[in-house]
Amino acid sequence: MKLSSFAWTLVFAVLIVRLTTIYFEIFQGAGPPTLDVDMWLEGNTPRPFGTRVLVPWVVLGASRVVPEATRQRIEAGTLRLPIRALPARVEYQVLGVLVILCFAGYTVVMRKLVRSVFEAGGLQVNLITGCSLLLMPVMFRYHNYFYDPATLVLSTLLWYLMYRERWTMFLPVFILACFNKETALLFLVSAALWWNHRAGVRPGLPHLAILLSAGLLVRIGIAVLSSHLPGSLLEFHLFDHNLSRLFMFFEPIDLVSTLFIGFLVFSYWKEKPALLTIGTIHLAILVAAAVFSAYVDEYRQYFDCYPILVLTMAYSLMKLGGGPIVPAPACGSPLRDAGPGVCFRT
């Protein structure tokens, strides 16, 4: 391993540990992610949160198969993650490991996505990915739910697979994302837009039909299984939160941040890669839905499009800085990447 590669691996490791620590500690007094574990253990998780089943199934399932000797060491405090907000309990420690794996997985996939979308060198790829990890805590507001890191890594992987047109792999990842959260269904819209951009919608209809069937089957099945839980499948926060936030109590820092992000997103709009414009449409749908059914200023719910935001802002910043940046050509499933900007058939 080259010295520079080792150094960047160390940097990413530090950033991941820092991010995980903040993720668990920032809301300790107002419902940290460990509270989600408690609600699932007690069997009283309300809908719609009770319909987001992937992470609780993994955490609770893995916790049950932990060997007794290991369980005793964890609960005695001799074997645990160095995160103060995670008590010495098996379920919490398993959740901590899963969150670290999700952030690490995001790092790996994000580097691949940056290298695929841009003709970027190793330094640019690492800087963009590192900055995205460094700035991610700005997305934490009101509460961190324990399925958010899974949303982040699965969505990033879906954007990457869509861009590379690896639809065989896209399907199982999409199904996992649907088990994790219902907003994954919006990737059907983005996939349709991508097919339309690349070859017209007609060739993609069989793939889209399979995706639609699988996604609806998962979400309808979960809705039936969770029908006994309190709450409803959709929340409504237009009048009790969003109208006042949007028109009366919009904080100055939020206004400035929104205008700045909007400027970077829409700068050089016509020359940005198609994946970024499609991803921005995806984000706009999420925001429009949040105006009615969520807190519009709860930024963690936009993790589905976090990598798109990072890429489109990075593109604008590099262009404004005068740096060379060339969108890389998209390679379809029968194509193999032979380096930046080069694709050839296998």
HUPE-V599058 format. One record per backbone hydrogen bond with DSSP energy under -1.0 kcal/mol. NH is the residue of the N-H (numbers start at 1). CO is the residue of the C=O. If there is no record, write none. Layout:
NH_CO ; NH_CO
This chain:
6_2 ; 7_3 ; 8_4 ; 9_5 ; 10_6 ; 11_7 ; 12_8 ; 13_9 ; 14_10 ; 15_11 ; 16_12 ; 17_13 ; 18_14 ; 19_15 ; 20_16 ; 21_17 ; 22_18 ; 23_19 ; 24_20 ; 25_21 ; 26_22 ; 28_25 ; 30_27 ; 35_32 ; 37_33 ; 38_34 ; 39_35 ; 40_36 ; 41_37 ; 42_38 ; 44_39 ; 47_230 ; 50_46 ; 51_48 ; 52_49 ; 53_51 ; 53_179 ; 54_179 ; 57_53 ; 58_54 ; 59_55 ; 60_56 ; 61_57 ; 62_58 ; 63_59 ; 64_60 ; 71_67 ; 72_68 ; 73_69 ; 74_70 ; 75_71 ; 76_72 ; 77_74 ; 78_73 ; 79_73 ; 83_81 ; 86_83 ; 89_87 ; 93_89 ; 94_90 ; 95_91 ; 96_92 ; 97_93 ; 98_94 ; 99_95 ; 100_96 ; 101_97 ; 102_98 ; 103_99 ; 104_100 ; 105_101 ; 106_102 ; 107_103 ; 108_104 ; 109_105 ; 110_106 ; 111_107 ; 112_108 ; 113_109 ; 114_110 ; 115_111 ; 116_112 ; 117_113 ; 118_114 ; 119_326 ; 120_118 ; 125_121 ; 126_122 ; 127_123 ; 128_124 ; 129_125 ; 130_126 ; 131_127 ; 132_128 ; 133_129 ; 134_130 ; 135_131 ; 138_135 ; 139_136 ; 140_137 ; 143_141 ; 148_145 ; 151_147 ; 152_148 ; 153_149 ; 154_150 ; 155_151 ; 156_152 ; 157_153 ; 158_154 ; 159_155 ; 160_156 ; 161_157 ; 162_158 ; 163_159 ; 164_160 ; 166_161 ; 167_165 ; 170_166 ; 171_167 ; 173_169 ; 174_170 ; 175_171 ; 176_172 ; 177_173 ; 178_174 ; 179_175 ; 180_176 ; 181_177 ; 184_181 ; 185_182 ; 186_183 ; 187_184 ; 188_185 ; 190_186 ; 191_187 ; 192_188 ; 193_189 ; 194_190 ; 195_191 ; 196_192 ; 197_193 ; 198_194 ; 199_195 ; 200_195 ; 204_201 ; 205_202 ; 208_204 ; 209_205 ; 210_206 ; 211_207 ; 212_208 ; 213_209 ; 214_210 ; 215_211 ; 216_212 ; 217_213 ; 218_214 ; 219_215 ; 220_216 ; 221_217 ; 222_218 ; 223_219 ; 224_220 ; 225_221 ; 226_222 ; 227_224 ; 229_226 ; 237_292 ; 242_237 ; 243_238 ; 245_241 ; 246_242 ; 247_243 ; 248_244 ; 249_244 ; 255_251 ; 256_252 ; 257_253 ; 258_254 ; 259_255 ; 260_256 ; 261_257 ; 262_258 ; 263_259 ; 264_260 ; 265_261 ; 266_262 ; 267_263 ; 269_266 ; 271_268 ; 276_273 ; 277_273 ; 278_274 ; 279_275 ; 280_276 ; 281_277 ; 282_278 ; 283_279 ; 284_280 ; 285_281 ; 286_282 ; 287_283 ; 288_284 ; 289_285 ; 290_286 ; 291_287 ; 293_289 ; 294_290 ; 298_295 ; 299_297 ; 301_298 ; 302_299 ; 303_300 ; 305_302 ; 306_303 ; 309_305 ; 310_306 ; 311_307 ; 312_308 ; 313_309 ; 314_310 ; 315_311 ; 316_312 ; 317_313 ; 318_314 ; 319_315 ; 320_316 ; 321_317 ; 322_319 ; 323_318 ; 328_117 ; 335_332 ; 336_344 ; 338_342 ; 342_339 ; 344_336 ; 346_334
